[in-house]
């Protein structure tokens, strides 16, 4: 019994850690790169130029595919799969106990499932161009066309709306997961510290949502 408990404890901690690091890096890097589409008056370059240059710079990193696979994809896959296991085993009780944290637990599980589908779709579509019927051109392999490829997708209102849902789900899942990480890892101890960190994480989630949606809209303005 103790062995199973210890294994579950380790797997749970790894799940939390892989959610903060790869998801956080994946989120911030994407929002930063996508924000280049807004353009720069000081640099005298359009959003298309800056975005294409950013994609080209990323793809010029030596052994980029190994960095992506080992540093992002593998940890995210573990986080997603174990998250689905937790979701399957979980028993949400919002119907019996209408507490805020119960609803947050349920939303964390729901957004986790949405993220699993969204990130898979996003990576297969833009990173590898493997979604039939869409652009079928990899942004990574054609950085000089990166802006045009993304814009072509986002001009479809259904795709753009789905990305809004994906962005909001990602930022909520990350911000709420960060709060849980701070609590479970003993960083925030006590009700006051946990309440203040909840406010800070909520503000971070709202700010990231605004940045992500504003960057997405830059492709269709």
C-alpha positions as CSV (number, residue, x, y, z in Angstrom):
1,X,0.0,0.0,0.0
2,X,2.8,2.4,1.0
3,X,4.5,1.7,-2.3
4,X,1.4,2.7,-4.3
5,X,0.9,5.8,-2.2
6,X,4.6,6.8,-2.8
7,X,4.3,6.2,-6.5
8,X,1.1,8.2,-6.7
9,X,2.7,11.0,-4.8
10,X,5.7,11.2,-7.1
11,X,3.5,10.9,-10.2
12,X,1.3,13.7,-8.9
13,X,4.2,16.0,-8.2
14,X,5.7,15.3,-11.6
15,X,2.3,16.1,-13.1
16,X,2.2,19.5,-11.3
17,X,5.8,20.3,-12.2
18,X,5.4,19.4,-15.9
19,X,2.3,21.6,-16.0
20,X,4.1,24.7,-14.8
21,X,7.4,24.5,-16.7
22,X,6.5,23.2,-20.2
23,X,3.0,24.6,-20.3
24,X,4.3,28.0,-19.0
25,X,7.2,28.1,-21.5
26,X,4.9,27.0,-24.3
27,X,2.4,29.6,-23.4
28,X,4.7,32.6,-22.9
29,X,6.8,31.7,-26.0
30,X,3.7,31.5,-28.2
31,X,2.2,34.7,-26.9
32,X,5.5,36.5,-27.2
33,X,6.0,35.3,-30.8
34,X,2.4,35.9,-31.8
35,X,2.5,39.4,-30.3
36,X,5.2,40.2,-33.0
37,X,2.2,40.2,-35.4
38,X,1.2,43.6,-33.9
39,X,4.2,45.2,-35.6
40,X,6.6,47.8,-34.3
41,X,6.5,51.5,-35.2
42,X,10.0,52.0,-33.6
43,X,11.5,49.2,-35.7
44,X,9.7,50.4,-38.8
45,X,8.6,46.9,-39.6
46,X,5.1,45.4,-40.2
47,X,3.7,42.6,-38.0
48,X,4.1,40.1,-40.9
49,X,7.8,40.9,-41.1
50,X,8.5,40.7,-37.4
51,X,6.4,37.5,-37.0
52,X,8.1,35.7,-39.9
53,X,11.5,36.8,-38.5
54,X,10.7,35.4,-35.1
55,X,9.6,32.1,-36.5
56,X,12.8,31.9,-38.5
57,X,14.9,32.7,-35.5
58,X,13.2,29.9,-33.5
59,X,13.7,27.4,-36.3
60,X,17.4,28.4,-36.5
61,X,18.1,27.1,-33.0
62,X,20.5,24.1,-33.3
63,X,18.7,20.8,-32.9
64,X,15.4,22.6,-32.4
65,X,13.4,19.4,-33.0
66,X,15.1,17.7,-30.1
67,X,14.6,20.8,-27.9
68,X,10.9,20.8,-28.7
69,X,10.4,17.0,-28.3
70,X,12.4,16.6,-25.0
71,X,11.8,20.0,-23.5
72,X,8.1,20.6,-24.4
73,X,6.3,17.7,-26.2
74,X,7.3,14.8,-23.9
75,X,6.6,16.7,-20.6
76,X,3.3,18.0,-22.0
77,X,2.3,14.5,-23.2
78,X,3.0,13.2,-19.7
79,X,1.1,16.0,-18.1
80,X,-1.9,15.6,-20.5
81,X,-2.1,11.8,-20.1
82,X,-1.8,11.7,-16.4
83,X,-4.2,14.6,-16.2
84,X,-6.7,12.5,-18.1
85,X,-6.2,9.7,-15.6
86,X,-6.9,12.1,-12.8
87,X,-10.0,13.4,-14.6
88,X,-11.2,9.8,-15.1
89,X,-10.6,8.9,-11.5
90,X,-11.9,12.2,-10.1
91,X,-15.4,12.6,-8.6
92,X,-16.5,16.2,-8.8
93,X,-18.9,17.1,-6.0
94,X,-20.2,20.5,-7.1
95,X,-23.7,19.2,-7.0
96,X,-23.5,18.4,-3.3
97,X,-21.0,21.1,-2.1
98,X,-21.3,24.4,-3.9
99,X,-17.9,25.7,-2.9
100,X,-15.7,27.9,-5.1
101,X,-12.7,25.5,-4.9
102,X,-15.0,22.6,-6.0
103,X,-15.9,24.6,-9.1
104,X,-12.3,25.4,-9.8
105,X,-11.4,21.7,-9.5
106,X,-14.1,20.9,-12.1
107,X,-13.0,23.7,-14.4
108,X,-9.4,22.6,-14.1
109,X,-10.4,19.1,-15.3
110,X,-12.6,20.4,-18.1
111,X,-10.0,22.9,-19.4
112,X,-7.4,20.1,-19.2
113,X,-9.5,18.0,-21.6
114,X,-10.0,21.0,-23.9
115,X,-6.2,21.7,-23.8
116,X,-5.4,18.1,-24.8
117,X,-7.5,18.5,-27.9
118,X,-6.5,22.1,-28.6
119,X,-2.7,21.7,-28.3
120,X,-2.7,18.5,-30.3
121,X,-4.7,20.3,-33.1
122,X,-2.4,23.4,-32.9
123,X,0.9,21.4,-33.1
124,X,-0.3,19.1,-35.9
125,X,-1.7,22.0,-37.8
126,X,0.9,24.8,-37.6
127,X,4.0,22.9,-36.5
128,X,3.7,20.0,-38.9
129,X,0.8,20.9,-41.3
130,X,-0.9,17.5,-40.9
131,X,-4.5,18.5,-40.6
132,X,-6.3,17.5,-43.8
133,X,-8.4,20.3,-45.4
134,X,-6.6,23.1,-43.6
135,X,-3.4,24.9,-44.7
136,X,-1.3,21.6,-44.8
137,X,1.8,23.8,-44.8
138,X,4.1,23.7,-41.8
139,X,4.9,27.1,-40.4
140,X,8.2,25.7,-39.1
141,X,9.2,24.6,-42.6
142,X,8.1,27.8,-44.3
143,X,8.8,30.7,-41.9
144,X,8.8,33.2,-44.7
145,X,5.1,32.4,-45.1
146,X,4.3,32.0,-41.4
147,X,2.2,35.2,-41.1
148,X,0.2,34.4,-44.2
149,X,-0.4,30.8,-43.1
150,X,-1.7,31.8,-39.7
151,X,-3.8,34.7,-41.2
152,X,-5.3,32.3,-43.7
153,X,-6.5,30.1,-40.8
154,X,-7.7,32.8,-38.6
155,X,-9.8,34.4,-41.4
156,X,-12.1,31.4,-40.9
157,X,-14.3,32.7,-38.0
158,X,-14.9,29.1,-36.7
159,X,-11.1,28.5,-36.4
160,X,-10.6,31.9,-34.8
161,X,-13.4,31.3,-32.3
162,X,-12.0,27.8,-31.4
163,X,-8.6,29.5,-30.8
164,X,-10.3,32.0,-28.4
165,X,-11.7,29.1,-26.5
166,X,-8.3,27.3,-26.5
167,X,-6.5,30.5,-25.4
168,X,-8.9,31.1,-22.5
169,X,-8.7,27.4,-21.5
170,X,-5.0,27.5,-21.5
171,X,-4.6,30.7,-19.5
172,X,-7.1,29.5,-16.9
173,X,-5.6,26.1,-16.6
174,X,-2.1,27.5,-16.2
175,X,-3.1,30.3,-13.7
176,X,-5.2,28.0,-11.5
177,X,-2.6,25.2,-11.8
178,X,0.1,27.7,-10.7
179,X,-2.0,28.5,-7.6
180,X,-2.4,24.8,-6.8
181,X,1.4,24.3,-7.3
182,X,2.2,27.1,-4.9
183,X,-0.1,25.6,-2.3
184,X,0.9,21.9,-2.7
185,X,4.6,22.7,-2.8
186,X,4.4,24.7,0.4
187,X,5.3,28.0,-1.2
188,X,2.1,29.7,0.1
189,X,1.3,28.7,3.6
190,X,-1.7,30.0,5.5
191,X,-5.1,31.3,4.4
192,X,-3.9,34.9,3.9
193,X,-1.0,33.9,1.7
194,X,-3.1,31.5,-0.3
195,X,-5.8,34.2,-0.8
196,X,-3.3,36.8,-2.0
197,X,-1.7,34.3,-4.3
198,X,-5.2,33.4,-5.7
199,X,-5.7,37.1,-6.5
200,X,-2.3,37.3,-8.2
201,X,-2.8,34.2,-10.2
202,X,-6.3,35.4,-11.3
203,X,-4.8,38.7,-12.4
204,X,-2.0,36.8,-14.3
205,X,-4.6,34.6,-16.0
206,X,-6.7,37.6,-17.1
207,X,-3.6,39.5,-18.4
208,X,-2.4,36.4,-20.4
209,X,-5.9,36.0,-21.8
210,X,-5.9,39.6,-23.1
211,X,-2.4,39.2,-24.5
212,X,-3.2,35.9,-26.3
213,X,-6.5,37.1,-27.8
214,X,-5.1,40.5,-28.8
215,X,-2.2,38.7,-30.5
216,X,-4.5,36.4,-32.4
217,X,-6.6,39.3,-33.6
218,X,-3.5,41.0,-34.9
219,X,-3.4,38.4,-37.7
220,X,-6.9,39.4,-39.0
221,X,-6.8,43.2,-38.5
